[in-house]
């Protein structure tokens, strides 16, 4: 469990692209401490995500304080808090600091992620326990 100053990112660690991105996120220290949570692990935040009906296979989640941001909104929030240091943070800030750009590009990246996980033979997290929803 994270404290109130933490920025918690919930993502699929088995996705190489997601893991690469999340390991390189650098937020401004004034915004809080970054905590990474693997969505495949049992956790209180995954219980919260599931209770809200959010499909973690279709979007990452960022918790800032008591508020959960999902999908394009999550990556937009991270971009706003980004330090801008390094290539990944600079590109994230450039692409996702605009809500409109986040809404446009996030679905493209999500589709690419799902295709990559299908090629790699990974299973879905399926936190909503949907029938016949084990594979990408």
N, CA, C and O atoms as CSV, one atom per row, in Angstrom:
chain,resi,resn,atom,element,x,y,z
A,1,UNK,N,N,0.848,-1.186,0.000
A,1,UNK,CA,C,0.000,0.000,0.000
A,1,UNK,C,C,0.890,1.244,0.000
A,1,UNK,O,O,1.925,1.282,0.665
A,2,UNK,N,N,0.488,2.214,-0.724
A,2,UNK,CA,C,1.282,3.435,-0.836
A,2,UNK,C,C,0.736,4.509,0.095
A,2,UNK,O,O,-0.413,4.445,0.533
A,3,UNK,N,N,1.590,5.513,0.397
A,3,UNK,CA,C,1.075,6.596,1.237
A,3,UNK,C,C,0.526,7.712,0.359
A,3,UNK,O,O,0.590,7.638,-0.868
A,4,UNK,N,N,-0.012,8.741,0.994
A,4,UNK,CA,C,-0.737,9.784,0.257
A,4,UNK,C,C,0.155,10.613,-0.666
A,4,UNK,O,O,-0.354,11.283,-1.565
A,5,UNK,N,N,1.474,10.582,-0.463
A,5,UNK,CA,C,2.382,11.332,-1.336
A,5,UNK,C,C,2.874,10.509,-2.520
A,5,UNK,O,O,3.651,10.995,-3.342
A,6,UNK,N,N,2.419,9.262,-2.604
A,6,UNK,CA,C,2.878,8.389,-3.671
A,6,UNK,C,C,2.030,8.529,-4.924
A,6,UNK,O,O,0.838,8.832,-4.869
A,7,UNK,N,N,2.675,8.303,-6.032
A,7,UNK,CA,C,2.018,8.201,-7.332
A,7,UNK,C,C,2.190,6.741,-7.720
A,7,UNK,O,O,3.299,6.295,-8.013
A,8,UNK,N,N,1.090,6.000,-7.720
A,8,UNK,CA,C,1.161,4.563,-7.975
A,8,UNK,C,C,0.742,4.264,-9.408
A,8,UNK,O,O,-0.329,4.672,-9.857
A,9,UNK,N,N,1.604,3.549,-10.112
A,9,UNK,CA,C,1.340,3.152,-11.495
A,9,UNK,C,C,1.103,1.644,-11.502
A,9,UNK,O,O,1.957,0.868,-11.074
A,10,UNK,N,N,-0.067,1.242,-11.993
A,10,UNK,CA,C,-0.423,-0.174,-12.079
A,10,UNK,C,C,-0.393,-0.554,-13.553
A,10,UNK,O,O,-1.125,0.011,-14.365
A,11,UNK,N,N,0.460,-1.517,-13.891
A,11,UNK,CA,C,0.666,-1.887,-15.290
A,11,UNK,C,C,1.024,-3.363,-15.373
A,11,UNK,O,O,1.293,-4.002,-14.356
A,12,UNK,N,N,1.026,-3.903,-16.590
A,12,UNK,CA,C,1.358,-5.302,-16.828
A,12,UNK,C,C,2.861,-5.443,-17.022
A,12,UNK,O,O,3.403,-5.085,-18.068
A,13,UNK,N,N,3.519,-5.965,-16.011
A,13,UNK,CA,C,4.975,-6.099,-16.060
A,13,UNK,C,C,5.431,-7.129,-17.099
A,13,UNK,O,O,6.592,-7.111,-17.508
A,14,UNK,N,N,4.535,-8.026,-17.533
A,14,UNK,CA,C,4.902,-9.008,-18.558
A,14,UNK,C,C,4.942,-8.398,-19.956
A,14,UNK,O,O,5.411,-9.035,-20.900
A,15,UNK,N,N,4.454,-7.176,-20.090
A,15,UNK,CA,C,4.537,-6.471,-21.372
A,15,UNK,C,C,5.893,-5.766,-21.416
A,15,UNK,O,O,6.132,-4.851,-20.628
A,16,UNK,N,N,6.784,-6.174,-22.323
A,16,UNK,CA,C,8.116,-5.564,-22.354
A,16,UNK,C,C,8.100,-4.058,-22.605
A,16,UNK,O,O,8.912,-3.329,-22.036
A,17,UNK,N,N,7.191,-3.589,-23.445
A,17,UNK,CA,C,7.120,-2.156,-23.740
A,17,UNK,C,C,6.614,-1.391,-22.518
A,17,UNK,O,O,7.150,-0.339,-22.172
A,18,UNK,N,N,5.579,-1.925,-21.868
A,18,UNK,CA,C,5.029,-1.281,-20.665
A,18,UNK,C,C,6.087,-1.216,-19.565
A,18,UNK,O,O,6.247,-0.195,-18.897
A,19,UNK,N,N,6.806,-2.328,-19.391
A,19,UNK,CA,C,7.823,-2.381,-18.348
A,19,UNK,C,C,8.966,-1.414,-18.652
A,19,UNK,O,O,9.452,-0.726,-17.754
A,20,UNK,N,N,9.393,-1.359,-19.903
A,20,UNK,CA,C,10.445,-0.423,-20.308
A,20,UNK,C,C,10.025,1.005,-19.975
A,20,UNK,O,O,10.788,1.759,-19.371
A,21,UNK,N,N,8.805,1.372,-20.372
A,21,UNK,CA,C,8.294,2.725,-20.130
A,21,UNK,C,C,8.212,3.018,-18.627
A,21,UNK,O,O,8.712,4.040,-18.157
A,22,UNK,N,N,7.582,2.116,-17.890
A,22,UNK,CA,C,7.359,2.378,-16.462
A,22,UNK,C,C,8.658,2.428,-15.664
A,22,UNK,O,O,8.759,3.186,-14.700
A,23,UNK,N,N,9.646,1.634,-16.051
A,23,UNK,CA,C,10.935,1.656,-15.350
A,23,UNK,C,C,11.691,2.963,-15.580
A,23,UNK,O,O,12.609,3.296,-14.830
A,24,UNK,N,N,11.304,3.696,-16.612
A,24,UNK,CA,C,12.009,4.934,-16.950
A,24,UNK,C,C,11.237,6.203,-16.617
A,24,UNK,O,O,11.745,7.308,-16.807
A,25,UNK,N,N,10.026,6.053,-16.128
A,25,UNK,CA,C,9.239,7.224,-15.756
A,25,UNK,C,C,9.960,7.958,-14.629
A,25,UNK,O,O,10.420,7.346,-13.665
A,26,UNK,N,N,10.048,9.254,-14.764
A,26,UNK,CA,C,10.656,10.087,-13.731
A,26,UNK,C,C,9.723,11.269,-13.501
A,26,UNK,O,O,9.569,12.131,-14.366
A,27,UNK,N,N,9.100,11.298,-12.319
A,27,UNK,CA,C,8.186,12.401,-12.014
A,27,UNK,C,C,8.920,13.455,-11.198
A,27,UNK,O,O,9.919,13.173,-10.537
A,28,UNK,N,N,8.409,14.653,-11.259
A,28,UNK,CA,C,8.976,15.744,-10.473
A,28,UNK,C,C,8.839,15.404,-8.988
A,28,UNK,O,O,7.781,14.962,-8.539
A,29,UNK,N,N,9.894,15.609,-8.250
A,29,UNK,CA,C,9.904,15.259,-6.826
A,29,UNK,C,C,8.797,15.964,-6.050
A,29,UNK,O,O,8.298,15.428,-5.060
A,30,UNK,N,N,8.411,17.146,-6.483
A,30,UNK,CA,C,7.353,17.883,-5.786
A,30,UNK,C,C,5.989,17.205,-5.930
A,30,UNK,O,O,5.079,17.472,-5.146
A,31,UNK,N,N,5.845,16.328,-6.933
A,31,UNK,CA,C,4.576,15.629,-7.135
A,31,UNK,C,C,4.442,14.395,-6.262
A,31,UNK,O,O,3.324,13.960,-5.983
A,32,UNK,N,N,5.552,13.824,-5.825
A,32,UNK,CA,C,5.497,12.643,-4.968
A,32,UNK,C,C,6.477,11.578,-5.406
A,32,UNK,O,O,7.287,11.774,-6.312
A,33,UNK,N,N,6.379,10.439,-4.731
A,33,UNK,CA,C,7.251,9.302,-5.006
A,33,UNK,C,C,6.530,8.324,-5.922
A,33,UNK,O,O,5.345,8.050,-5.734
A,34,UNK,N,N,7.239,7.800,-6.908
A,34,UNK,CA,C,6.658,6.868,-7.858
A,34,UNK,C,C,6.726,5.448,-7.309
A,34,UNK,O,O,7.780,4.990,-6.866
A,35,UNK,N,N,5.592,4.760,-7.344
A,35,UNK,CA,C,5.494,3.367,-6.916
A,35,UNK,C,C,4.942,2.574,-8.092
A,35,UNK,O,O,3.888,2.913,-8.631
A,36,UNK,N,N,5.653,1.514,-8.496
A,36,UNK,CA,C,5.205,0.673,-9.600
A,36,UNK,C,C,4.593,-0.602,-9.045
A,36,UNK,O,O,5.173,-1.254,-8.177
A,37,UNK,N,N,3.413,-0.954,-9.553
A,37,UNK,CA,C,2.708,-2.153,-9.111
A,37,UNK,C,C,2.380,-3.011,-10.322
A,37,UNK,O,O,1.788,-2.539,-11.293
A,38,UNK,N,N,2.774,-4.283,-10.250
A,38,UNK,CA,C,2.464,-5.228,-11.323
A,38,UNK,C,C,0.998,-5.635,-11.197
A,38,UNK,O,O,0.571,-6.140,-10.159
A,39,UNK,N,N,0.240,-5.412,-12.256
A,39,UNK,CA,C,-1.192,-5.713,-12.250
A,39,UNK,C,C,-1.466,-7.209,-12.127
A,39,UNK,O,O,-2.593,-7.600,-11.820
A,40,UNK,N,N,-0.476,-8.042,-12.355
A,40,UNK,CA,C,-0.659,-9.492,-12.241
A,40,UNK,C,C,-0.539,-9.978,-10.799
A,40,UNK,O,O,-0.871,-11.126,-10.504
A,41,UNK,N,N,-0.075,-9.127,-9.914
A,41,UNK,CA,C,0.032,-9.483,-8.497
A,41,UNK,C,C,-1.251,-9.113,-7.760
A,41,UNK,O,O,-1.902,-8.121,-8.088
A,42,UNK,N,N,-1.608,-9.922,-6.761
A,42,UNK,CA,C,-2.743,-9.564,-5.908
A,42,UNK,C,C,-2.358,-8.339,-5.093
A,42,UNK,O,O,-1.293,-8.300,-4.476
A,43,UNK,N,N,-3.229,-7.346,-5.097
A,43,UNK,CA,C,-2.958,-6.133,-4.334
A,43,UNK,C,C,-4.270,-5.424,-4.037
A,43,UNK,O,O,-5.289,-5.654,-4.688
A,44,UNK,N,N,-4.215,-4.569,-3.049
A,44,UNK,CA,C,-5.391,-3.784,-2.680
A,44,UNK,C,C,-5.836,-2.891,-3.836
A,44,UNK,O,O,-7.031,-2.738,-4.086
A,45,UNK,N,N,-4.875,-2.307,-4.533
A,45,UNK,CA,C,-5.254,-1.414,-5.631
A,45,UNK,C,C,-5.894,-2.194,-6.778
A,45,UNK,O,O,-6.792,-1.676,-7.442
A,46,UNK,N,N,-5.449,-3.432,-7.026
A,46,UNK,CA,C,-6.108,-4.234,-8.067
A,46,UNK,C,C,-7.533,-4.576,-7.649
A,46,UNK,O,O,-8.424,-4.644,-8.496
A,47,UNK,N,N,-7.758,-4.791,-6.370
A,47,UNK,CA,C,-9.129,-5.006,-5.883
A,47,UNK,C,C,-9.979,-3.768,-6.153
A,47,UNK,O,O,-11.129,-3.877,-6.579
A,48,UNK,N,N,-9.406,-2.586,-5.904
A,48,UNK,CA,C,-10.129,-1.325,-6.160
A,48,UNK,C,C,-10.427,-1.154,-7.651
A,48,UNK,O,O,-11.531,-0.764,-8.031
A,49,UNK,N,N,-9.442,-1.446,-8.480
A,49,UNK,CA,C,-9.597,-1.315,-9.934
A,49,UNK,C,C,-10.709,-2.235,-10.428
A,49,UNK,O,O,-11.559,-1.824,-11.218
A,50,UNK,N,N,-10.698,-3.473,-9.961
A,50,UNK,CA,C,-11.713,-4.447,-10.363
A,50,UNK,C,C,-13.090,-4.030,-9.865
A,50,UNK,O,O,-14.072,-4.134,-10.601
A,51,UNK,N,N,-13.173,-3.561,-8.624
A,51,UNK,CA,C,-14.461,-3.128,-8.060
A,51,UNK,C,C,-15.070,-1.982,-8.864
A,51,UNK,O,O,-16.292,-1.850,-8.936
A,52,UNK,N,N,-14.224,-1.159,-9.463
A,52,UNK,CA,C,-14.708,-0.049,-10.292
A,52,UNK,C,C,-15.043,-0.489,-11.720
A,52,UNK,O,O,-15.519,0.313,-12.524
A,53,UNK,N,N,-14.794,-1.766,-12.032
A,53,UNK,CA,C,-15.106,-2.279,-13.364
A,53,UNK,C,C,-14.117,-1.867,-14.435
A,53,UNK,O,O,-14.447,-1.876,-15.620
A,54,UNK,N,N,-12.897,-1.504,-14.030
A,54,UNK,CA,C,-11.871,-1.094,-14.992
A,54,UNK,C,C,-11.106,-2.326,-15.473
A,54,UNK,O,O,-10.579,-3.087,-14.661
A,55,UNK,N,N,-11.046,-2.521,-16.771
A,55,UNK,CA,C,-10.350,-3.657,-17.370
A,55,UNK,C,C,-8.873,-3.300,-17.517
A,55,UNK,O,O,-8.504,-2.521,-18.396
A,56,UNK,N,N,-8.034,-3.866,-16.661
A,56,UNK,CA,C,-6.611,-3.524,-16.652
A,56,UNK,C,C,-5.911,-3.979,-17.936
A,56,UNK,O,O,-4.840,-3.469,-18.267
A,57,UNK,N,N,-6.505,-4.931,-18.659
A,57,UNK,CA,C,-5.942,-5.341,-19.947
A,57,UNK,C,C,-6.125,-4.273,-21.014
A,57,UNK,O,O,-5.460,-4.311,-22.049
A,58,UNK,N,N,-7.011,-3.333,-20.776
A,58,UNK,CA,C,-7.297,-2.286,-21.757
A,58,UNK,C,C,-6.749,-0.919,-21.361
A,58,UNK,O,O,-6.898,0.046,-22.111
A,59,UNK,N,N,-6.116,-0.826,-20.188
A,59,UNK,CA,C,-5.550,0.455,-19.800
A,59,UNK,C,C,-4.805,0.398,-18.488
A,59,UNK,O,O,-5.209,-0.299,-17.557
A,60,UNK,N,N,-3.715,1.134,-18.420
A,60,UNK,CA,C,-2.971,1.254,-17.172
A,60,UNK,C,C,-3.746,2.149,-16.212
A,60,UNK,O,O,-4.661,2.866,-16.617
A,61,UNK,N,N,-3.372,2.102,-14.941
A,61,UNK,CA,C,-4.008,2.934,-13.923
A,61,UNK,C,C,-2.922,3.686,-13.169
A,61,UNK,O,O,-1.873,3.132,-12.842
A,62,UNK,N,N,-3.191,4.945,-12.903
A,62,UNK,CA,C,-2.314,5.767,-12.069
A,62,UNK,C,C,-3.156,6.303,-10.924
A,62,UNK,O,O,-4.194,6.928,-11.138
A,63,UNK,N,N,-2.692,6.050,-9.704
A,63,UNK,CA,C,-3.381,6.591,-8.530
A,63,UNK,C,C,-2.565,7.751,-7.987
A,63,UNK,O,O,-1.382,7.617,-7.674
A,64,UNK,N,N,-3.231,8.892,-7.884
A,64,UNK,CA,C,-2.641,10.085,-7.279
A,64,UNK,C,C,-3.567,10.460,-6.135
A,64,UNK,O,O,-4.708,10.863,-6.360
A,65,UNK,N,N,-3.080,10.327,-4.910
A,65,UNK,CA,C,-3.956,10.545,-3.760
A,65,UNK,C,C,-5.044,9.488,-3.752
A,65,UNK,O,O,-4.755,8.293,-3.813
A,66,UNK,N,N,-6.289,9.920,-3.676
A,66,UNK,CA,C,-7.421,8.996,-3.680
A,66,UNK,C,C,-8.026,8.809,-5.063
A,66,UNK,O,O,-8.993,8.062,-5.215
A,67,UNK,N,N,-7.478,9.470,-6.067
A,67,UNK,CA,C,-8.075,9.444,-7.399
A,67,UNK,C,C,-7.362,8.453,-8.312
A,67,UNK,O,O,-6.134,8.431,-8.391
A,68,UNK,N,N,-8.163,7.628,-9.004
A,68,UNK,CA,C,-7.627,6.697,-9.989
A,68,UNK,C,C,-7.821,7.268,-11.388
A,68,UNK,O,O,-8.912,7.710,-11.750
A,69,UNK,N,N,-6.750,7.250,-12.162
A,69,UNK,CA,C,-6.783,7.674,-13.564
A,69,UNK,C,C,-6.563,6.420,-14.401
A,69,UNK,O,O,-5.706,5.596,-14.083
A,70,UNK,N,N,-7.342,6.279,-15.475
A,70,UNK,CA,C,-7.341,5.046,-16.267
A,70,UNK,C,C,-7.071,5.334,-17.739
A,70,UNK,O,O,-7.574,6.314,-18.289
A,71,UNK,N,N,-6.279,4.480,-18.370
A,71,UNK,CA,C,-6.058,4.561,-19.808
A,71,UNK,C,C,-5.384,5.856,-20.232
A,71,UNK,O,O,-4.340,6.234,-19.699
A,72,UNK,N,N,-6.000,6.532,-21.202
A,72,UNK,CA,C,-5.440,7.782,-21.736
A,72,UNK,C,C,-5.311,8.840,-20.649
A,72,UNK,O,O,-4.370,9.634,-20.659
A,73,UNK,N,N,-6.249,8.855,-19.716
A,73,UNK,CA,C,-6.191,9.811,-18.611
A,73,UNK,C,C,-4.977,9.532,-17.718
A,73,UNK,O,O,-4.347,10.461,-17.212
A,74,UNK,N,N,-4.655,8.251,-17.530
A,74,UNK,CA,C,-3.508,7.873,-16.700
A,74,UNK,C,C,-2.194,8.346,-17.316
A,74,UNK,O,O,-1.355,8.934,-16.634
A,75,UNK,N,N,-2.027,8.088,-18.594
A,75,UNK,CA,C,-0.767,8.480,-19.236
A,75,UNK,C,C,-0.664,10.000,-19.352
A,75,UNK,O,O,0.433,10.558,-19.322
A,76,UNK,N,N,-1.806,10.661,-19.483
A,76,UNK,CA,C,-1.834,12.129,-19.499
A,76,UNK,C,C,-1.362,12.672,-18.144
A,76,UNK,O,O,-0.548,13.595,-18.098
A,77,UNK,N,N,-1.860,12.113,-17.061
A,77,UNK,CA,C,-1.440,12.547,-15.719
A,77,UNK,C,C,0.059,12.343,-15.527
A,77,UNK,O,O,0.743,13.213,-14.988
A,78,UNK,N,N,0.568,11.195,-15.965
A,78,UNK,CA,C,2.013,10.949,-15.845
A,78,UNK,C,C,2.818,11.966,-16.642
A,78,UNK,O,O,3.856,12.441,-16.180
A,79,UNK,N,N,2.346,12.295,-17.824
A,79,UNK,CA,C,3.054,13.277,-18.657
A,79,UNK,C,C,3.088,14.646,-17.989
A,79,UNK,O,O,4.089,15.358,-18.075
A,80,UNK,N,N,1.994,15.013,-17.325
A,80,UNK,CA,C,1.952,16.311,-16.642
A,80,UNK,C,C,2.922,16.365,-15.468
A,80,UNK,O,O,3.426,17.434,-15.123
A,81,UNK,N,N,3.185,15.210,-14.854
A,81,UNK,CA,C,4.089,15.150,-13.703
A,81,UNK,C,C,5.524,14.826,-14.103
A,81,UNK,O,O,6.423,14.862,-13.262
A,82,UNK,N,N,5.746,14.513,-15.372
A,82,UNK,CA,C,7.054,14.085,-15.844
A,82,UNK,C,C,8.122,15.152,-15.611
A,82,UNK,O,O,7.881,16.350,-15.760
A,83,UNK,N,N,9.303,14.676,-15.242
A,83,UNK,CA,C,10.438,15.589,-15.071
A,83,UNK,C,C,10.957,16.067,-16.428
A,83,UNK,O,O,11.629,17.094,-16.514
A,84,UNK,N,N,10.643,15.321,-17.478
A,84,UNK,CA,C,11.152,15.661,-18.804
A,84,UNK,C,C,12.594,15.240,-19.018
A,84,UNK,O,O,13.156,15.484,-20.086
A,85,UNK,N,N,13.209,14.604,-18.009
A,85,UNK,CA,C,14.609,14.181,-18.105
A,85,UNK,C,C,14.711,12.866,-18.861
A,85,UNK,O,O,14.001,11.909,-18.550
A,86,UNK,N,N,15.584,12.818,-19.842
A,86,UNK,CA,C,15.786,11.600,-20.614
A,86,UNK,C,C,14.813,11.508,-21.777
A,86,UNK,O,O,13.798,12.203,-21.824
A,87,UNK,N,N,15.148,10.633,-22.708
A,87,UNK,CA,C,14.375,10.510,-23.942
A,87,UNK,C,C,12.935,10.071,-23.691
A,87,UNK,O,O,12.004,10.667,-24.232
A,88,UNK,N,N,12.744,9.033,-22.875
A,88,UNK,CA,C,11.396,8.499,-22.634
A,88,UNK,C,C,10.507,9.549,-21.987
A,88,UNK,O,O,9.360,9.725,-22.400
A,89,UNK,N,N,11.012,10.241,-20.990
A,89,UNK,CA,C,10.215,11.266,-20.308
A,89,UNK,C,C,9.925,12.456,-21.216
A,89,UNK,O,O,8.830,13.018,-21.184
A,90,UNK,N,N,10.903,12.832,-22.016
A,90,UNK,CA,C,10.694,13.950,-22.942
A,90,UNK,C,C,9.636,13.600,-23.983
A,90,UNK,O,O,8.777,14.424,-24.295
A,91,UNK,N,N,9.693,12.376,-24.525
A,91,UNK,CA,C,8.706,11.952,-25.523
A,91,UNK,C,C,7.321,11.806,-24.899
A,91,UNK,O,O,6.317,12.177,-25.507
A,92,UNK,N,N,7.272,11.271,-23.695
A,92,UNK,CA,C,5.992,11.128,-22.999
A,92,UNK,C,C,5.357,12.490,-22.783
A,92,UNK,O,O,4.165,12.686,-23.019
A,93,UNK,N,N,6.167,13.412,-22.336
A,93,UNK,CA,C,5.670,14.768,-22.097
A,93,UNK,C,C,5.184,15.410,-23.398
A,93,UNK,O,O,4.143,16.067,-23.423
A,94,UNK,N,N,5.934,15.218,-24.459
A,94,UNK,CA,C,5.577,15.787,-25.756
A,94,UNK,C,C,4.273,15.190,-26.294
A,94,UNK,O,O,3.395,15.921,-26.750
A,95,UNK,N,N,4.150,13.863,-26.238
A,95,UNK,CA,C,2.988,13.183,-26.816
A,95,UNK,C,C,1.732,13.261,-25.955
A,95,UNK,O,O,0.624,13.358,-26.483
A,96,UNK,N,N,1.897,13.218,-24.634
A,96,UNK,CA,C,0.734,13.002,-23.772
A,96,UNK,C,C,0.370,14.153,-22.839
A,96,UNK,O,O,-0.586,14.025,-22.074
A,97,UNK,N,N,1.084,15.255,-22.872
A,97,UNK,CA,C,0.702,16.352,-21.971
A,97,UNK,C,C,-0.606,16.998,-22.410
A,97,UNK,O,O,-1.286,17.631,-21.603
A,98,UNK,N,N,-0.958,16.847,-23.666
A,98,UNK,CA,C,-2.243,17.323,-24.176
A,98,UNK,C,C,-3.268,16.195,-24.036
A,98,UNK,O,O,-3.019,15.069,-24.468
A,99,UNK,N,N,-4.406,16.494,-23.439
A,99,UNK,CA,C,-5.457,15.480,-23.282
A,99,UNK,C,C,-5.909,14.968,-24.651
A,99,UNK,O,O,-6.156,13.775,-24.828
A,100,UNK,N,N,-6.010,15.868,-25.598
A,100,UNK,CA,C,-6.433,15.483,-26.953
A,100,UNK,C,C,-5.434,14.491,-27.561
A,100,UNK,O,O,-5.832,13.491,-28.158
A,101,UNK,N,N,-4.141,14.773,-27.406
A,101,UNK,CA,C,-3.117,13.871,-27.938
A,101,UNK,C,C,-3.134,12.530,-27.201
A,101,UNK,O,O,-2.944,11.480,-27.816
A,102,UNK,N,N,-3.357,12.564,-25.898
A,102,UNK,CA,C,-3.457,11.325,-25.121
A,102,UNK,C,C,-4.615,10.477,-25.623
A,102,UNK,O,O,-4.472,9.271,-25.823
A,103,UNK,N,N,-5.763,11.115,-25.824
A,103,UNK,CA,C,-6.943,10.400,-26.320
A,103,UNK,C,C,-6.710,9.829,-27.712
A,103,UNK,O,O,-7.263,8.784,-28.053
A,104,UNK,N,N,-5.904,10.499,-28.510
A,104,UNK,CA,C,-5.615,10.055,-29.868
A,104,UNK,C,C,-4.592,8.916,-29.896
A,104,UNK,O,O,-4.805,7.907,-30.568
A,105,UNK,N,N,-3.486,9.075,-29.167
A,105,UNK,CA,C,-2.387,8.122,-29.264
A,105,UNK,C,C,-2.492,6.918,-28.332
A,105,UNK,O,O,-1.996,5.844,-28.672
A,106,UNK,N,N,-3.117,7.064,-27.174
A,106,UNK,CA,C,-3.153,5.943,-26.231
A,106,UNK,C,C,-3.787,4.690,-26.842
A,106,UNK,O,O,-3.231,3.604,-26.681
A,107,UNK,N,N,-4.918,4.793,-27.530
A,107,UNK,CA,C,-5.500,3.581,-28.133
A,107,UNK,C,C,-4.575,2.914,-29.156
A,107,UNK,O,O,-4.586,1.691,-29.297
A,108,UNK,N,N,-3.790,3.699,-29.858
A,108,UNK,CA,C,-2.836,3.141,-30.824
A,108,UNK,C,C,-1.775,2.330,-30.086
A,108,UNK,O,O,-1.464,1.206,-30.481
A,109,UNK,N,N,-1.223,2.895,-29.017
A,109,UNK,CA,C,-0.219,2.187,-28.228
A,109,UNK,C,C,-0.809,0.951,-27.554
A,109,UNK,O,O,-0.145,-0.083,-27.468
A,110,UNK,N,N,-2.045,1.048,-27.076
A,110,UNK,CA,C,-2.706,-0.096,-26.431
A,110,UNK,C,C,-2.900,-1.232,-27.438
A,110,UNK,O,O,-2.690,-2.398,-27.103
A,111,UNK,N,N,-3.296,-0.906,-28.653
A,111,UNK,CA,C,-3.467,-1.919,-29.695
A,111,UNK,C,C,-2.132,-2.589,-30.010
A,111,UNK,O,O,-2.067,-3.807,-30.171
A,112,UNK,N,N,-1.073,-1.793,-30.098
A,112,UNK,CA,C,0.263,-2.343,-30.318
A,112,UNK,C,C,0.688,-3.258,-29.183
A,112,UNK,O,O,1.282,-4.311,-29.418
A,113,UNK,N,N,0.390,-2.866,-27.970
A,113,UNK,CA,C,0.698,-3.679,-26.793
A,113,UNK,C,C,-0.035,-5.009,-26.865
A,113,UNK,O,O,0.563,-6.064,-26.655
A,114,UNK,N,N,-1.323,-4.962,-27.159
A,114,UNK,CA,C,-2.113,-6.188,-27.218
A,114,UNK,C,C,-1.605,-7.124,-28.314
A,114,UNK,O,O,-1.576,-8.341,-28.127
A,115,UNK,N,N,-1.210,-6.569,-29.443
A,115,UNK,CA,C,-0.654,-7.375,-30.530
A,115,UNK,C,C,0.673,-8.006,-30.107
A,115,UNK,O,O,0.909,-9.185,-30.368
A,116,UNK,N,N,1.531,-7.232,-29.462
A,116,UNK,CA,C,2.808,-7.755,-28.981
A,116,UNK,C,C,2.591,-8.899,-27.996
A,116,UNK,O,O,3.255,-9.931,-28.091
A,117,UNK,N,N,1.668,-8.727,-27.051
A,117,UNK,CA,C,1.419,-9.778,-26.067
A,117,UNK,C,C,0.823,-11.023,-26.717
A,117,UNK,O,O,1.080,-12.140,-26.269
A,118,UNK,N,N,0.035,-10.838,-27.759
A,118,UNK,CA,C,-0.505,-11.980,-28.510
A,118,UNK,C,C,0.639,-12.741,-29.181
A,118,UNK,O,O,0.691,-13.969,-29.115
A,119,UNK,N,N,1.552,-12.018,-29.823
A,119,UNK,CA,C,2.703,-12.637,-30.489
A,119,UNK,C,C,3.574,-13.383,-29.477
A,119,UNK,O,O,4.088,-14.462,-29.771
A,120,UNK,N,N,3.734,-12.808,-28.293
A,120,UNK,CA,C,4.558,-13.420,-27.245
A,120,UNK,C,C,3.848,-14.563,-26.523
A,120,UNK,O,O,4.457,-15.252,-25.704
A,121,UNK,N,N,2.557,-14.768,-26.825
A,121,UNK,CA,C,1.798,-15.855,-26.206
A,121,UNK,C,C,1.415,-15.604,-24.757
A,121,UNK,O,O,1.187,-16.552,-24.006
A,122,UNK,N,N,1.342,-14.357,-24.357
A,122,UNK,CA,C,0.979,-14.008,-22.978
A,122,UNK,C,C,-0.533,-14.116,-22.782
A,122,UNK,O,O,-1.311,-13.957,-23.723
A,123,UNK,N,N,-0.922,-14.384,-21.564
A,123,UNK,CA,C,-2.344,-14.423,-21.233
A,123,UNK,C,C,-2.795,-13.055,-20.748
A,123,UNK,O,O,-1.992,-12.242,-20.288
A,124,UNK,N,N,-4.092,-12.820,-20.861
A,124,UNK,CA,C,-4.668,-11.596,-20.312
A,124,UNK,C,C,-4.675,-11.698,-18.790
A,124,UNK,O,O,-4.656,-12.796,-18.234
A,125,UNK,N,N,-4.702,-10.565,-18.134
A,125,UNK,CA,C,-4.855,-10.540,-16.683
A,125,UNK,C,C,-6.294,-10.912,-16.340
A,125,UNK,O,O,-6.540,-11.652,-15.388
A,126,UNK,N,N,-7.240,-10.399,-17.114
A,126,UNK,CA,C,-8.664,-10.714,-16.987
A,126,UNK,C,C,-9.178,-10.474,-15.564
A,126,UNK,O,O,-9.838,-11.332,-14.977
A,127,UNK,N,N,-8.869,-9.307,-15.027
A,127,UNK,CA,C,-9.293,-8.981,-13.662
A,127,UNK,C,C,-10.808,-8.915,-13.505
A,127,UNK,O,O,-11.317,-9.034,-12.391
A,128,UNK,N,N,-11.533,-8.728,-14.601
A,128,UNK,CA,C,-13.000,-8.672,-14.529
A,128,UNK,C,C,-13.632,-10.053,-14.686
A,128,UNK,O,O,-14.856,-10.184,-14.702
A,129,UNK,N,N,-12.788,-11.082,-14.802
A,129,UNK,CA,C,-13.243,-12.478,-14.881
A,129,UNK,C,C,-14.259,-12.706,-15.997
A,129,UNK,O,O,-15.278,-13.364,-15.786
A,130,UNK,N,N,-13.989,-12.170,-17.168
A,130,UNK,CA,C,-14.873,-12.353,-18.319
A,130,UNK,C,C,-14.629,-13.722,-18.941
A,130,UNK,O,O,-13.484,-14.156,-19.074
A,131,UNK,N,N,-15.717,-14.406,-19.323
A,131,UNK,CA,C,-15.614,-15.721,-19.952
A,131,UNK,C,C,-14.883,-15.619,-21.285
A,131,UNK,O,O,-15.021,-14.633,-22.009
A,132,UNK,N,N,-14.102,-16.652,-21.598
A,132,UNK,CA,C,-13.379,-16.749,-22.873
A,132,UNK,C,C,-12.531,-15.504,-23.161
A,132,UNK,O,O,-12.469,-15.036,-24.297
A,133,UNK,N,N,-11.886,-14.981,-22.130
A,133,UNK,CA,C,-11.084,-13.769,-22.273
A,133,UNK,C,C,-9.670,-13.987,-21.721
A,133,UNK,O,O,-9.083,-13.099,-21.103
A,134,UNK,N,N,-9.140,-15.196,-21.961
A,134,UNK,CA,C,-7.829,-15.532,-21.412
A,134,UNK,C,C,-6.667,-15.125,-22.311
A,134,UNK,O,O,-5.561,-14.879,-21.829
A,135,UNK,N,N,-6.917,-15.053,-23.611
A,135,UNK,CA,C,-5.845,-14.776,-24.568
A,135,UNK,C,C,-6.093,-13.474,-25.304
A,135,UNK,O,O,-7.232,-13.035,-25.464
A,136,UNK,N,N,-5.015,-12.873,-25.744
A,136,UNK,CA,C,-5.106,-11.650,-26.541
A,136,UNK,C,C,-5.514,-11.994,-27.956
A,136,UNK,O,O,-5.648,-11.102,-28.794
